[in-house]
Amino acid sequence: MAEWENGASRPKLPWRGLGWCLCVVLWTVALLTTTTMRAGEAITPTALHFPAAKALHVCVYAFLMAYAAWLPVGRWRWLLAAFLSLHAGGTEFFQQYVPGRHGAIQDVLIDHAGLLLGLTLSWKRWTQRSGGVFV
């Protein structure tokens, strides 16, 4: 709670948090509609559809995990990691109800590879301590 007491971190949470939430919402919409899938197919060669889509999954989940490391929420940051893990599985589950899409356990594993990559890249921030409190 020390970061809330000094007042310097207060403006960071709403803006950073809003940005993170916006990224999550946009990614969720992209995963649960067919528009983005068709756009990807239109701009990539046929042989690259699958690898490009999976690379995008890894990169976006890595970005979201690393971005979560910069949110000034202290110990609660681990709940964001849990949320992203559930998000990966949840979006795959709900894709089976979207015409033209399908959910796959392999995609959940690929998403978790991205989460692990993001955690690895921002590990120092995830484990950083300030005044006895994780920040």
N, C-alpha and C positions, 0 to 999 in steps of 0.2 A: 504494500500500500504506500510505500515511501514515494513512489513516482507520482501518486496523486496529490501528496502533501506539498510538494515543491511547486506545483502549478505549471511548471515548464512543459510537462508532458500532456496536459489537458487538451490543448489544441490539436495535438498529433493524433489522438485516438479517433475523433470524429472524421477527420479527413482521410487518414490512412485506412480506417475501418470502412468508411464509405467506398473508397477505391477498391478495397479487397472484396467487399460485398458485391460491388458492381461487376468485378471480374468473375466472381462465382456465378452470378445471375446470367451474364452473357455466355459463359461456358455451358451452363445448364441448358439454356435455350438452344445453343448450337448442338448439344448432344441429343436433345429431345425433339428436334425438327429435322425435316429432310432437306431444307433449303441449303444449309451449309454443306451437307453431304454432296448434293448435286453441284454446288459451286466448286467444291474440291475436285470432283470428277471432271468438271469442265476445264479446269486449268492445269491439271496434271496428266502426264501421259498414262495410258492404261496400265502399263507395267509398274508404275509408281503409286497407284492409288492406295494400296494396302500399306506399304512402308511409310508413305507420307502421312497418312491418317494416324498410324500408330506413333510415329515420331512426334506428331502434333500432340497426341495424348500425353506422351512422356514429358514434353516441354511445358505444356500448360500446367499439368499437375506439379511439376518441379517448380515452376514459377509461383504457383499459389502457395506451395509449402514454404518457399523462401520468403515470399511476401509476408506470410503469417509471422515469420520470425521477427519482422520489423514492426509489428503492431505492439504498442505499449500496453499489454494486458497482463504482464507478469506471469505468474504460474498458470493462469488460465489459458495460455497459449497452447498447451497440450490438448485442450478441448477442441481447438481449431484443427489440429492434426487428426484427431479422432473424427471430427466432422468431415474432413476431406476424405478420409478412408471410407466412411459411410456414404459419402457423396459418390465416390467411384462405383461402389456396389449398387447404390440406389438408382443412379442414372442408367446403368446397364439393365437393371431389373425393369425399369419403366420403358426402356427402348423396345421391349417386346410388344408394347401396346401402341407403338407408333408405326403406321403403315410404311413399309419400305425400310424399316430399321429392324435390327434384332440385337438382343443382348447376348453377351458371351462371357464366360468366366475368364477366358484368356485376356479379354480386354480389361477386366478388373485387375488381373495380375500385371498387365502392362501399365495401367494407371498407378498401381502401387510401386512399380519400378520408378515412375516419375516422382512419386512422393518421397521415396527413399533417396533419389538423386537430389531433390530440393532440400531435404533434411541434411544430407551430407554436405552440400555446398554452403549451407547456412548454419552448420553445427555450432560454431563458436557463438553465434547470436542466440541459438536455442539454449545453450548452457551457460550463458553469461550471467554473472551475479552483480548486483549493484545494491549496496547497503543491506546485504543479507537477503535480498529478495530477487528472484529471477525477473529479469526485465525483457 
